[in-house]
């Protein structure tokens, strides 16, 4: 799976903030907002078929969620545009 994201590192020990864009957006959509939380590590994800990420079917959202958690994250807080909630809904 090719999933592009940009990580900005904050202070160690704090949870990650994950930003998911809306339809037709990309990882840059939330970066201005995210800078207000510079103490926290932030992950700006290009959802499948957007930005630098490969296209996958809608059935693949659970796989995208599992990939993000396994690759990057331990403790997270999510924020998303309306389209990004499809992925956030599977985050457990």
PDB file with one MODEL, atoms N, CA, C and O in Angstrom:
MODEL        1
ATOM      1  N   UNK A   1       0.848  -1.177   0.000  1.00  0.00           N
ATOM      2  CA  UNK A   1       0.000   0.000   0.000  1.00  0.00           C
ATOM      3  C   UNK A   1       0.891   1.237   0.000  1.00  0.00           C
ATOM      4  O   UNK A   1       1.815   1.346   0.807  1.00  0.00           O
ATOM      5  N   UNK A   2       0.613   2.154  -0.896  1.00  0.00           N
ATOM      6  CA  UNK A   2       1.340   3.421  -0.920  1.00  0.00           C
ATOM      7  C   UNK A   2       0.445   4.469  -0.280  1.00  0.00           C
ATOM      8  O   UNK A   2      -0.577   4.866  -0.839  1.00  0.00           O
ATOM      9  N   UNK A   3       0.850   4.906   0.901  1.00  0.00           N
ATOM     10  CA  UNK A   3       0.105   5.921   1.634  1.00  0.00           C
ATOM     11  C   UNK A   3       1.081   7.015   2.020  1.00  0.00           C
ATOM     12  O   UNK A   3       2.032   6.772   2.763  1.00  0.00           O
ATOM     13  N   UNK A   4       0.853   8.200   1.525  1.00  0.00           N
ATOM     14  CA  UNK A   4       1.734   9.325   1.798  1.00  0.00           C
ATOM     15  C   UNK A   4       1.226  10.107   3.001  1.00  0.00           C
ATOM     16  O   UNK A   4       0.023  10.309   3.163  1.00  0.00           O
ATOM     17  N   UNK A   5       2.142  10.534   3.826  1.00  0.00           N
ATOM     18  CA  UNK A   5       1.808  11.378   4.976  1.00  0.00           C
ATOM     19  C   UNK A   5       3.018  12.231   5.313  1.00  0.00           C
ATOM     20  O   UNK A   5       4.152  11.878   4.991  1.00  0.00           O
ATOM     21  N   UNK A   6       2.765  13.344   5.957  1.00  0.00           N
ATOM     22  CA  UNK A   6       3.840  14.190   6.469  1.00  0.00           C
ATOM     23  C   UNK A   6       3.760  14.191   7.985  1.00  0.00           C
ATOM     24  O   UNK A   6       2.703  14.440   8.564  1.00  0.00           O
ATOM     25  N   UNK A   7       4.884  13.911   8.615  1.00  0.00           N
ATOM     26  CA  UNK A   7       4.955  13.893  10.078  1.00  0.00           C
ATOM     27  C   UNK A   7       5.742  15.097  10.561  1.00  0.00           C
ATOM     28  O   UNK A   7       6.796  15.425  10.015  1.00  0.00           O
ATOM     29  N   UNK A   8       5.229  15.741  11.576  1.00  0.00           N
ATOM     30  CA  UNK A   8       5.911  16.845  12.253  1.00  0.00           C
ATOM     31  C   UNK A   8       6.057  16.429  13.709  1.00  0.00           C
ATOM     32  O   UNK A   8       5.063  16.167  14.386  1.00  0.00           O
ATOM     33  N   UNK A   9       7.279  16.368  14.186  1.00  0.00           N
ATOM     34  CA  UNK A   9       7.524  15.859  15.534  1.00  0.00           C
ATOM     35  C   UNK A   9       7.461  16.959  16.581  1.00  0.00           C
ATOM     36  O   UNK A   9       7.991  18.055  16.399  1.00  0.00           O
ATOM     37  N   UNK A  10       6.798  16.633  17.680  1.00  0.00           N
ATOM     38  CA  UNK A  10       6.676  17.526  18.824  1.00  0.00           C
ATOM     39  C   UNK A  10       7.473  16.982  19.990  1.00  0.00           C
ATOM     40  O   UNK A  10       8.477  16.293  19.805  1.00  0.00           O
ATOM     41  N   UNK A  11       7.023  17.293  21.179  1.00  0.00           N
ATOM     42  CA  UNK A  11       7.708  16.842  22.392  1.00  0.00           C
ATOM     43  C   UNK A  11       7.463  15.348  22.621  1.00  0.00           C
ATOM     44  O   UNK A  11       6.339  14.870  22.463  1.00  0.00           O
ATOM     45  N   UNK A  12       8.519  14.610  22.993  1.00  0.00           N
ATOM     46  CA  UNK A  12       8.361  13.178  23.254  1.00  0.00           C
ATOM     47  C   UNK A  12       7.369  12.929  24.394  1.00  0.00           C
ATOM     48  O   UNK A  12       7.273  13.718  25.335  1.00  0.00           O
ATOM     49  N   UNK A  13       6.641  11.829  24.292  1.00  0.00           N
ATOM     50  CA  UNK A  13       5.719  11.429  25.347  1.00  0.00           C
ATOM     51  C   UNK A  13       4.302  11.933  25.184  1.00  0.00           C
ATOM     52  O   UNK A  13       3.388  11.416  25.827  1.00  0.00           O
ATOM     53  N   UNK A  14       4.097  12.924  24.343  1.00  0.00           N
ATOM     54  CA  UNK A  14       2.737  13.420  24.099  1.00  0.00           C
ATOM     55  C   UNK A  14       2.094  12.602  22.980  1.00  0.00           C
ATOM     56  O   UNK A  14       2.799  12.085  22.114  1.00  0.00           O
ATOM     57  N   UNK A  15       0.762  12.478  22.988  1.00  0.00           N
ATOM     58  CA  UNK A  15       0.103  11.704  21.933  1.00  0.00           C
ATOM     59  C   UNK A  15       0.226  12.388  20.576  1.00  0.00           C
ATOM     60  O   UNK A  15       0.458  13.593  20.484  1.00  0.00           O
ATOM     61  N   UNK A  16       0.067  11.599  19.545  1.00  0.00           N
ATOM     62  CA  UNK A  16       0.050  12.113  18.178  1.00  0.00           C
ATOM     63  C   UNK A  16      -1.317  12.710  17.875  1.00  0.00           C
ATOM     64  O   UNK A  16      -2.338  12.239  18.376  1.00  0.00           O
ATOM     65  N   UNK A  17      -1.324  13.749  17.052  1.00  0.00           N
ATOM     66  CA  UNK A  17      -2.551  14.290  16.476  1.00  0.00           C
ATOM     67  C   UNK A  17      -2.554  13.883  15.011  1.00  0.00           C
ATOM     68  O   UNK A  17      -1.570  14.113  14.307  1.00  0.00           O
ATOM     69  N   UNK A  18      -3.630  13.290  14.546  1.00  0.00           N
ATOM     70  CA  UNK A  18      -3.733  12.840  13.161  1.00  0.00           C
ATOM     71  C   UNK A  18      -4.776  13.689  12.459  1.00  0.00           C
ATOM     72  O   UNK A  18      -5.907  13.816  12.926  1.00  0.00           O
ATOM     73  N   UNK A  19      -4.388  14.269  11.336  1.00  0.00           N
ATOM     74  CA  UNK A  19      -5.264  15.153  10.574  1.00  0.00           C
ATOM     75  C   UNK A  19      -5.620  14.488   9.249  1.00  0.00           C
ATOM     76  O   UNK A  19      -4.741  14.112   8.474  1.00  0.00           O
ATOM     77  N   UNK A  20      -6.928  14.347   8.999  1.00  0.00           N
ATOM     78  CA  UNK A  20      -7.438  13.721   7.781  1.00  0.00           C
ATOM     79  C   UNK A  20      -8.232  14.754   6.990  1.00  0.00           C
ATOM     80  O   UNK A  20      -9.167  15.366   7.507  1.00  0.00           O
ATOM     81  N   UNK A  21      -7.853  14.936   5.753  1.00  0.00           N
ATOM     82  CA  UNK A  21      -8.493  15.963   4.920  1.00  0.00           C
ATOM     83  C   UNK A  21      -9.870  15.538   4.442  1.00  0.00           C
ATOM     84  O   UNK A  21     -10.274  14.386   4.602  1.00  0.00           O
ATOM     85  N   UNK A  22     -10.579  16.485   3.855  1.00  0.00           N
ATOM     86  CA  UNK A  22     -11.884  16.215   3.259  1.00  0.00           C
ATOM     87  C   UNK A  22     -11.743  15.799   1.801  1.00  0.00           C
ATOM     88  O   UNK A  22     -10.631  15.664   1.291  1.00  0.00           O
ATOM     89  N   UNK A  23     -12.884  15.597   1.131  1.00  0.00           N
ATOM     90  CA  UNK A  23     -12.902  15.163  -0.263  1.00  0.00           C
ATOM     91  C   UNK A  23     -12.139  16.143  -1.144  1.00  0.00           C
ATOM     92  O   UNK A  23     -12.306  17.357  -1.032  1.00  0.00           O
ATOM     93  N   UNK A  24     -11.320  15.612  -2.001  1.00  0.00           N
ATOM     94  CA  UNK A  24     -10.471  16.312  -2.973  1.00  0.00           C
ATOM     95  C   UNK A  24      -9.365  17.140  -2.325  1.00  0.00           C
ATOM     96  O   UNK A  24      -8.731  17.946  -3.007  1.00  0.00           O
ATOM     97  N   UNK A  25      -9.117  16.963  -1.030  1.00  0.00           N
ATOM     98  CA  UNK A  25      -8.025  17.656  -0.352  1.00  0.00           C
ATOM     99  C   UNK A  25      -6.753  16.826  -0.359  1.00  0.00           C
ATOM    100  O   UNK A  25      -6.643  15.830  -1.075  1.00  0.00           O
ATOM    101  N   UNK A  26      -5.796  17.257   0.450  1.00  0.00           N
ATOM    102  CA  UNK A  26      -4.566  16.497   0.637  1.00  0.00           C
ATOM    103  C   UNK A  26      -3.995  16.819   2.009  1.00  0.00           C
ATOM    104  O   UNK A  26      -4.644  17.484   2.816  1.00  0.00           O
ATOM    105  N   UNK A  27      -2.788  16.349   2.271  1.00  0.00           N
ATOM    106  CA  UNK A  27      -2.198  16.477   3.607  1.00  0.00           C
ATOM    107  C   UNK A  27      -1.951  17.925   4.027  1.00  0.00           C
ATOM    108  O   UNK A  27      -1.729  18.196   5.207  1.00  0.00           O
ATOM    109  N   UNK A  28      -1.986  18.835   3.094  1.00  0.00           N
ATOM    110  CA  UNK A  28      -1.724  20.240   3.429  1.00  0.00           C
ATOM    111  C   UNK A  28      -2.942  20.950   4.026  1.00  0.00           C
ATOM    112  O   UNK A  28      -2.807  22.026   4.609  1.00  0.00           O
ATOM    113  N   UNK A  29      -4.114  20.363   3.885  1.00  0.00           N
ATOM    114  CA  UNK A  29      -5.370  21.010   4.266  1.00  0.00           C
ATOM    115  C   UNK A  29      -5.405  21.454   5.731  1.00  0.00           C
ATOM    116  O   UNK A  29      -5.942  22.520   6.035  1.00  0.00           O
ATOM    117  N   UNK A  30      -4.847  20.660   6.635  1.00  0.00           N
ATOM    118  CA  UNK A  30      -4.921  20.945   8.067  1.00  0.00           C
ATOM    119  C   UNK A  30      -3.627  21.508   8.648  1.00  0.00           C
ATOM    120  O   UNK A  30      -3.578  21.774   9.849  1.00  0.00           O
ATOM    121  N   UNK A  31      -2.587  21.701   7.856  1.00  0.00           N
ATOM    122  CA  UNK A  31      -1.292  22.063   8.427  1.00  0.00           C
ATOM    123  C   UNK A  31      -1.296  23.410   9.142  1.00  0.00           C
ATOM    124  O   UNK A  31      -0.620  23.559  10.159  1.00  0.00           O
ATOM    125  N   UNK A  32      -2.022  24.373   8.650  1.00  0.00           N
ATOM    126  CA  UNK A  32      -2.081  25.666   9.335  1.00  0.00           C
ATOM    127  C   UNK A  32      -2.719  25.515  10.719  1.00  0.00           C
ATOM    128  O   UNK A  32      -2.246  26.111  11.687  1.00  0.00           O
ATOM    129  N   UNK A  33      -3.771  24.734  10.814  1.00  0.00           N
ATOM    130  CA  UNK A  33      -4.409  24.467  12.104  1.00  0.00           C
ATOM    131  C   UNK A  33      -3.453  23.693  13.007  1.00  0.00           C
ATOM    132  O   UNK A  33      -3.307  24.016  14.186  1.00  0.00           O
ATOM    133  N   UNK A  34      -2.813  22.686  12.458  1.00  0.00           N
ATOM    134  CA  UNK A  34      -1.912  21.844  13.231  1.00  0.00           C
ATOM    135  C   UNK A  34      -0.755  22.590  13.858  1.00  0.00           C
ATOM    136  O   UNK A  34      -0.275  22.195  14.920  1.00  0.00           O
ATOM    137  N   UNK A  35      -0.298  23.650  13.233  1.00  0.00           N
ATOM    138  CA  UNK A  35       0.825  24.416  13.778  1.00  0.00           C
ATOM    139  C   UNK A  35       0.488  25.041  15.131  1.00  0.00           C
ATOM    140  O   UNK A  35       1.392  25.384  15.893  1.00  0.00           O
ATOM    141  N   UNK A  36      -0.785  25.191  15.433  1.00  0.00           N
ATOM    142  CA  UNK A  36      -1.192  25.704  16.747  1.00  0.00           C
ATOM    143  C   UNK A  36      -0.929  24.682  17.851  1.00  0.00           C
ATOM    144  O   UNK A  36      -1.003  25.011  19.035  1.00  0.00           O
ATOM    145  N   UNK A  37      -0.624  23.449  17.468  1.00  0.00           N
ATOM    146  CA  UNK A  37      -0.366  22.366  18.416  1.00  0.00           C
ATOM    147  C   UNK A  37       1.062  21.850  18.271  1.00  0.00           C
ATOM    148  O   UNK A  37       1.291  20.641  18.257  1.00  0.00           O
ATOM    149  N   UNK A  38       2.009  22.758  18.166  1.00  0.00           N
ATOM    150  CA  UNK A  38       3.396  22.401  17.868  1.00  0.00           C
ATOM    151  C   UNK A  38       4.047  21.521  18.937  1.00  0.00           C
ATOM    152  O   UNK A  38       5.030  20.841  18.643  1.00  0.00           O
ATOM    153  N   UNK A  39       3.533  21.516  20.159  1.00  0.00           N
ATOM    154  CA  UNK A  39       4.088  20.638  21.194  1.00  0.00           C
ATOM    155  C   UNK A  39       3.807  19.166  20.894  1.00  0.00           C
ATOM    156  O   UNK A  39       4.535  18.288  21.358  1.00  0.00           O
ATOM    157  N   UNK A  40       2.772  18.897  20.133  1.00  0.00           N
ATOM    158  CA  UNK A  40       2.363  17.532  19.813  1.00  0.00           C
ATOM    159  C   UNK A  40       2.944  17.108  18.465  1.00  0.00           C
ATOM    160  O   UNK A  40       3.106  17.927  17.561  1.00  0.00           O
ATOM    161  N   UNK A  41       3.251  15.833  18.348  1.00  0.00           N
ATOM    162  CA  UNK A  41       3.602  15.298  17.034  1.00  0.00           C
ATOM    163  C   UNK A  41       2.327  15.237  16.208  1.00  0.00           C
ATOM    164  O   UNK A  41       1.266  14.866  16.709  1.00  0.00           O
ATOM    165  N   UNK A  42       2.445  15.607  14.923  1.00  0.00           N
ATOM    166  CA  UNK A  42       1.281  15.671  14.052  1.00  0.00           C
ATOM    167  C   UNK A  42       1.519  14.843  12.803  1.00  0.00           C
ATOM    168  O   UNK A  42       2.613  14.848  12.238  1.00  0.00           O
ATOM    169  N   UNK A  43       0.493  14.139  12.381  1.00  0.00           N
ATOM    170  CA  UNK A  43       0.551  13.355  11.156  1.00  0.00           C
ATOM    171  C   UNK A  43      -0.541  13.854  10.227  1.00  0.00           C
ATOM    172  O   UNK A  43      -1.725  13.819  10.563  1.00  0.00           O
ATOM    173  N   UNK A  44      -0.129  14.321   9.052  1.00  0.00           N
ATOM    174  CA  UNK A  44      -1.046  14.818   8.029  1.00  0.00           C
ATOM    175  C   UNK A  44      -1.073  13.777   6.913  1.00  0.00           C
ATOM    176  O   UNK A  44      -0.085  13.599   6.201  1.00  0.00           O
ATOM    177  N   UNK A  45      -2.197  13.094   6.764  1.00  0.00           N
ATOM    178  CA  UNK A  45      -2.296  11.955   5.858  1.00  0.00           C
ATOM    179  C   UNK A  45      -2.938  12.365   4.538  1.00  0.00           C
ATOM    180  O   UNK A  45      -3.929  13.095   4.519  1.00  0.00           O
ATOM    181  N   UNK A  46      -2.358  11.882   3.424  1.00  0.00           N
ATOM    182  CA  UNK A  46      -3.029  11.929   2.128  1.00  0.00           C
ATOM    183  C   UNK A  46      -3.881  10.670   2.046  1.00  0.00           C
ATOM    184  O   UNK A  46      -3.345   9.566   1.950  1.00  0.00           O
ATOM    185  N   UNK A  47      -5.188  10.822   2.084  1.00  0.00           N
ATOM    186  CA  UNK A  47      -6.070   9.661   1.995  1.00  0.00           C
ATOM    187  C   UNK A  47      -5.929   8.999   0.622  1.00  0.00           C
ATOM    188  O   UNK A  47      -5.470   9.641  -0.323  1.00  0.00           O
ATOM    189  N   UNK A  48      -6.313   7.732   0.500  1.00  0.00           N
ATOM    190  CA  UNK A  48      -6.174   7.018  -0.765  1.00  0.00           C
ATOM    191  C   UNK A  48      -6.768   7.794  -1.937  1.00  0.00           C
ATOM    192  O   UNK A  48      -7.883   8.311  -1.865  1.00  0.00           O
ATOM    193  N   UNK A  49      -5.987   7.860  -3.022  1.00  0.00           N
ATOM    194  CA  UNK A  49      -6.424   8.559  -4.222  1.00  0.00           C
ATOM    195  C   UNK A  49      -6.222  10.060  -4.187  1.00  0.00           C
ATOM    196  O   UNK A  49      -6.671  10.759  -5.096  1.00  0.00           O
ATOM    197  N   UNK A  50      -5.562  10.573  -3.167  1.00  0.00           N
ATOM    198  CA  UNK A  50      -5.333  12.009  -3.014  1.00  0.00           C
ATOM    199  C   UNK A  50      -3.847  12.274  -2.770  1.00  0.00           C
ATOM    200  O   UNK A  50      -3.133  11.427  -2.233  1.00  0.00           O
ATOM    201  N   UNK A  51      -3.398  13.457  -3.170  1.00  0.00           N
ATOM    202  CA  UNK A  51      -2.003  13.830  -2.937  1.00  0.00           C
ATOM    203  C   UNK A  51      -1.053  12.761  -3.448  1.00  0.00           C
ATOM    204  O   UNK A  51      -1.148  12.338  -4.600  1.00  0.00           O
ATOM    205  N   UNK A  52      -0.128  12.321  -2.583  1.00  0.00           N
ATOM    206  CA  UNK A  52       0.860  11.326  -2.978  1.00  0.00           C
ATOM    207  C   UNK A  52       0.459   9.890  -2.699  1.00  0.00           C
ATOM    208  O   UNK A  52       1.284   8.990  -2.857  1.00  0.00           O
ATOM    209  N   UNK A  53      -0.776   9.642  -2.288  1.00  0.00           N
ATOM    210  CA  UNK A  53      -1.220   8.281  -1.964  1.00  0.00           C
ATOM    211  C   UNK A  53      -1.842   7.594  -3.175  1.00  0.00           C
ATOM    212  O   UNK A  53      -2.483   8.227  -4.014  1.00  0.00           O
ATOM    213  N   UNK A  54      -1.635   6.286  -3.239  1.00  0.00           N
ATOM    214  CA  UNK A  54      -2.216   5.493  -4.317  1.00  0.00           C
ATOM    215  C   UNK A  54      -3.729   5.373  -4.129  1.00  0.00           C
ATOM    216  O   UNK A  54      -4.246   5.563  -3.028  1.00  0.00           O
ATOM    217  N   UNK A  55      -4.415   5.061  -5.203  1.00  0.00           N
ATOM    218  CA  UNK A  55      -5.856   4.852  -5.162  1.00  0.00           C
ATOM    219  C   UNK A  55      -6.151   3.428  -4.709  1.00  0.00           C
ATOM    220  O   UNK A  55      -5.549   2.478  -5.210  1.00  0.00           O
ATOM    221  N   UNK A  56      -7.078   3.275  -3.761  1.00  0.00           N
ATOM    222  CA  UNK A  56      -7.570   1.956  -3.366  1.00  0.00           C
ATOM    223  C   UNK A  56      -9.086   2.034  -3.318  1.00  0.00           C
ATOM    224  O   UNK A  56      -9.659   3.123  -3.352  1.00  0.00           O
ATOM    225  N   UNK A  57      -9.730   0.888  -3.239  1.00  0.00           N
ATOM    226  CA  UNK A  57     -11.190   0.873  -3.182  1.00  0.00           C
ATOM    227  C   UNK A  57     -11.669   1.308  -1.800  1.00  0.00           C
ATOM    228  O   UNK A  57     -10.908   1.273  -0.833  1.00  0.00           O
ATOM    229  N   UNK A  58     -12.917   1.713  -1.714  1.00  0.00           N
ATOM    230  CA  UNK A  58     -13.504   2.119  -0.440  1.00  0.00           C
ATOM    231  C   UNK A  58     -13.429   0.982   0.566  1.00  0.00           C
ATOM    232  O   UNK A  58     -13.339   1.237   1.767  1.00  0.00           O
ATOM    233  N   UNK A  59     -13.464  -0.265   0.110  1.00  0.00           N
ATOM    234  CA  UNK A  59     -13.349  -1.417   1.004  1.00  0.00           C
ATOM    235  C   UNK A  59     -12.007  -1.457   1.720  1.00  0.00           C
ATOM    236  O   UNK A  59     -11.832  -2.238   2.655  1.00  0.00           O
ATOM    237  N   UNK A  60     -11.057  -0.628   1.298  1.00  0.00           N
ATOM    238  CA  UNK A  60      -9.729  -0.655   1.879  1.00  0.00           C
ATOM    239  C   UNK A  60      -9.516   0.262   3.061  1.00  0.00           C
ATOM    240  O   UNK A  60      -8.393   0.339   3.561  1.00  0.00           O
ATOM    241  N   UNK A  61     -10.538   0.966   3.541  1.00  0.00           N
ATOM    242  CA  UNK A  61     -10.327   1.921   4.628  1.00  0.00           C
ATOM    243  C   UNK A  61      -9.852   1.257   5.913  1.00  0.00           C
ATOM    244  O   UNK A  61      -9.023   1.826   6.622  1.00  0.00           O
ATOM    245  N   UNK A  62     -10.359   0.061   6.232  1.00  0.00           N
ATOM    246  CA  UNK A  62      -9.883  -0.621   7.432  1.00  0.00           C
ATOM    247  C   UNK A  62      -8.399  -0.944   7.325  1.00  0.00           C
ATOM    248  O   UNK A  62      -7.669  -0.863   8.312  1.00  0.00           O
ATOM    249  N   UNK A  63      -7.952  -1.310   6.119  1.00  0.00           N
ATOM    250  CA  UNK A  63      -6.533  -1.584   5.912  1.00  0.00           C
ATOM    251  C   UNK A  63      -5.701  -0.319   6.080  1.00  0.00           C
ATOM    252  O   UNK A  63      -4.602  -0.368   6.632  1.00  0.00           O
ATOM    253  N   UNK A  64      -6.215   0.809   5.609  1.00  0.00           N
ATOM    254  CA  UNK A  64      -5.499   2.079   5.763  1.00  0.00           C
ATOM    255  C   UNK A  64      -5.370   2.426   7.239  1.00  0.00           C
ATOM    256  O   UNK A  64      -4.300   2.840   7.686  1.00  0.00           O
ATOM    257  N   UNK A  65      -6.435   2.266   7.991  1.00  0.00           N
ATOM    258  CA  UNK A  65      -6.409   2.546   9.426  1.00  0.00           C
ATOM    259  C   UNK A  65      -5.372   1.677  10.124  1.00  0.00           C
ATOM    260  O   UNK A  65      -4.551   2.182  10.889  1.00  0.00           O
ATOM    261  N   UNK A  66      -5.406   0.383   9.866  1.00  0.00           N
ATOM    262  CA  UNK A  66      -4.452  -0.536  10.503  1.00  0.00           C
ATOM    263  C   UNK A  66      -3.020  -0.189  10.125  1.00  0.00           C
ATOM    264  O   UNK A  66      -2.123  -0.252  10.966  1.00  0.00           O
ATOM    265  N   UNK A  67      -2.802   0.175   8.874  1.00  0.00           N
ATOM    266  CA  UNK A  67      -1.465   0.544   8.413  1.00  0.00           C
ATOM    267  C   UNK A  67      -0.950   1.769   9.165  1.00  0.00           C
ATOM    268  O   UNK A  67       0.197   1.779   9.613  1.00  0.00           O
ATOM    269  N   UNK A  68      -1.771   2.785   9.308  1.00  0.00           N
ATOM    270  CA  UNK A  68      -1.361   4.009  10.014  1.00  0.00           C
ATOM    271  C   UNK A  68      -0.993   3.710  11.462  1.00  0.00           C
ATOM    272  O   UNK A  68       0.038   4.169  11.955  1.00  0.00           O
ATOM    273  N   UNK A  69      -1.830   2.946  12.132  1.00  0.00           N
ATOM    274  CA  UNK A  69      -1.580   2.633  13.540  1.00  0.00           C
ATOM    275  C   UNK A  69      -0.292   1.833  13.679  1.00  0.00           C
ATOM    276  O   UNK A  69       0.542   2.139  14.531  1.00  0.00           O
ATOM    277  N   UNK A  70      -0.127   0.818  12.852  1.00  0.00           N
ATOM    278  CA  UNK A  70       1.054  -0.044  12.943  1.00  0.00           C
ATOM    279  C   UNK A  70       2.332   0.718  12.612  1.00  0.00           C
ATOM    280  O   UNK A  70       3.345   0.551  13.290  1.00  0.00           O
ATOM    281  N   UNK A  71       2.293   1.540  11.592  1.00  0.00           N
ATOM    282  CA  UNK A  71       3.505   2.206  11.114  1.00  0.00           C
ATOM    283  C   UNK A  71       3.916   3.392  11.972  1.00  0.00           C
ATOM    284  O   UNK A  71       5.105   3.572  12.236  1.00  0.00           O
ATOM    285  N   UNK A  72       2.963   4.206  12.413  1.00  0.00           N
ATOM    286  CA  UNK A  72       3.325   5.484  13.003  1.00  0.00           C
ATOM    287  C   UNK A  72       2.904   5.698  14.445  1.00  0.00           C
ATOM    288  O   UNK A  72       3.568   6.443  15.165  1.00  0.00           O
ATOM    289  N   UNK A  73       1.839   5.080  14.887  1.00  0.00           N
ATOM    290  CA  UNK A  73       1.166   5.632  16.048  1.00  0.00           C
ATOM    291  C   UNK A  73       0.994   4.679  17.220  1.00  0.00           C
ATOM    292  O   UNK A  73       0.892   3.464  17.053  1.00  0.00           O
ATOM    293  N   UNK A  74       0.965   5.259  18.398  1.00  0.00           N
ATOM    294  CA  UNK A  74       0.640   4.527  19.613  1.00  0.00           C
ATOM    295  C   UNK A  74      -0.622   5.148  20.209  1.00  0.00           C
ATOM    296  O   UNK A  74      -1.672   4.506  20.220  1.00  0.00           O
ATOM    297  N   UNK A  75      -0.540   6.373  20.700  1.00  0.00           N
ATOM    298  CA  UNK A  75      -1.690   7.103  21.233  1.00  0.00           C
ATOM    299  C   UNK A  75      -2.012   8.237  20.273  1.00  0.00           C
ATOM    300  O   UNK A  75      -1.118   8.984  19.875  1.00  0.00           O
ATOM    301  N   UNK A  76      -3.272   8.373  19.899  1.00  0.00           N
ATOM    302  CA  UNK A  76      -3.636   9.353  18.888  1.00  0.00           C
ATOM    303  C   UNK A  76      -4.910  10.101  19.241  1.00  0.00           C
ATOM    304  O   UNK A  76      -5.747   9.630  20.011  1.00  0.00           O
ATOM    305  N   UNK A  77      -5.028  11.284  18.649  1.00  0.00           N
ATOM    306  CA  UNK A  77      -6.278  12.034  18.605  1.00  0.00           C
ATOM    307  C   UNK A  77      -6.487  12.391  17.146  1.00  0.00           C
ATOM    308  O   UNK A  77      -5.545  12.793  16.461  1.00  0.00           O
ATOM    309  N   UNK A  78      -7.703  12.250  16.669  1.00  0.00           N
ATOM    310  CA  UNK A  78      -7.997  12.477  15.262  1.00  0.00           C
ATOM    311  C   UNK A  78      -8.825  13.724  15.060  1.00  0.00           C
ATOM    312  O   UNK A  78      -9.674  14.071  15.881  1.00  0.00           O
ATOM    313  N   UNK A  79      -8.562  14.393  13.950  1.00  0.00           N
ATOM    314  CA  UNK A  79      -9.457  15.435  13.472  1.00  0.00           C
ATOM    315  C   UNK A  79      -9.561  15.247  11.971  1.00  0.00           C
ATOM    316  O   UNK A  79      -8.583  14.875  11.322  1.00  0.00           O
ATOM    317  N   UNK A  80     -10.740  15.501  11.410  1.00  0.00           N
ATOM    318  CA  UNK A  80     -10.881  15.235   9.986  1.00  0.00           C
ATOM    319  C   UNK A  80     -11.959  16.101   9.374  1.00  0.00           C
ATOM    320  O   UNK A  80     -12.851  16.609  10.052  1.00  0.00           O
ATOM    321  N   UNK A  81     -11.843  16.251   8.059  1.00  0.00           N
ATOM    322  CA  UNK A  81     -12.917  16.814   7.273  1.00  0.00           C
ATOM    323  C   UNK A  81     -13.983  15.743   7.116  1.00  0.00           C
ATOM    324  O   UNK A  81     -13.758  14.594   7.497  1.00  0.00           O
ATOM    325  N   UNK A  82     -15.115  16.088   6.574  1.00  0.00           N
ATOM    326  CA  UNK A  82     -16.234  15.148   6.510  1.00  0.00           C
ATOM    327  C   UNK A  82     -15.870  13.862   5.798  1.00  0.00           C
ATOM    328  O   UNK A  82     -16.324  12.796   6.212  1.00  0.00           O
ATOM    329  N   UNK A  83     -15.067  13.917   4.742  1.00  0.00           N
ATOM    330  CA  UNK A  83     -14.708  12.708   4.008  1.00  0.00           C
ATOM    331  C   UNK A  83     -13.729  11.861   4.803  1.00  0.00           C
ATOM    332  O   UNK A  83     -13.773  10.633   4.723  1.00  0.00           O
ATOM    333  N   UNK A  84     -12.852  12.487   5.563  1.00  0.00           N
ATOM    334  CA  UNK A  84     -11.885  11.770   6.380  1.00  0.00           C
ATOM    335  C   UNK A  84     -12.521  10.967   7.499  1.00  0.00           C
ATOM    336  O   UNK A  84     -11.881  10.083   8.067  1.00  0.00           O
ATOM    337  N   UNK A  85     -13.770  11.263   7.824  1.00  0.00           N
ATOM    338  CA  UNK A  85     -14.428  10.510   8.895  1.00  0.00           C
ATOM    339  C   UNK A  85     -14.660   9.056   8.517  1.00  0.00           C
ATOM    340  O   UNK A  85     -14.841   8.221   9.404  1.00  0.00           O
ATOM    341  N   UNK A  86     -14.660   8.723   7.226  1.00  0.00           N
ATOM    342  CA  UNK A  86     -14.764   7.314   6.813  1.00  0.00           C
ATOM    343  C   UNK A  86     -13.590   6.520   7.372  1.00  0.00           C
ATOM    344  O   UNK A  86     -13.760   5.386   7.818  1.00  0.00           O
ATOM    345  N   UNK A  87     -12.411   7.108   7.349  1.00  0.00           N
ATOM    346  CA  UNK A  87     -11.233   6.453   7.905  1.00  0.00           C
ATOM    347  C   UNK A  87     -11.244   6.547   9.424  1.00  0.00           C
ATOM    348  O   UNK A  87     -10.964   5.561  10.107  1.00  0.00           O
ATOM    349  N   UNK A  88     -11.561   7.715   9.956  1.00  0.00           N
ATOM    350  CA  UNK A  88     -11.553   7.915  11.408  1.00  0.00           C
ATOM    351  C   UNK A  88     -12.563   7.006  12.099  1.00  0.00           C
ATOM    352  O   UNK A  88     -12.343   6.594  13.239  1.00  0.00           O
ATOM    353  N   UNK A  89     -13.653   6.691  11.434  1.00  0.00           N
ATOM    354  CA  UNK A  89     -14.680   5.829  12.013  1.00  0.00           C
ATOM    355  C   UNK A  89     -14.138   4.438  12.351  1.00  0.00           C
ATOM    356  O   UNK A  89     -14.625   3.794  13.281  1.00  0.00           O
ATOM    357  N   UNK A  90     -13.147   3.979  11.612  1.00  0.00           N
ATOM    358  CA  UNK A  90     -12.576   2.667  11.861  1.00  0.00           C
ATOM    359  C   UNK A  90     -11.425   2.671  12.845  1.00  0.00           C
ATOM    360  O   UNK A  90     -10.903   1.608  13.182  1.00  0.00           O
ATOM    361  N   UNK A  91     -11.018   3.837  13.315  1.00  0.00           N
ATOM    362  CA  UNK A  91      -9.872   3.972  14.221  1.00  0.00           C
ATOM    363  C   UNK A  91     -10.276   3.506  15.607  1.00  0.00           C
ATOM    364  O   UNK A  91     -11.182   4.087  16.205  1.00  0.00           O
ATOM    365  N   UNK A  92      -9.641   2.486  16.131  1.00  0.00           N
ATOM    366  CA  UNK A  92      -9.985   1.979  17.464  1.00  0.00           C
ATOM    367  C   UNK A  92      -8.741   1.807  18.266  1.00  0.00           C
ATOM    368  O   UNK A  92      -8.805   1.390  19.423  1.00  0.00           O
TER     369      UNK A  92
ENDMDL
END
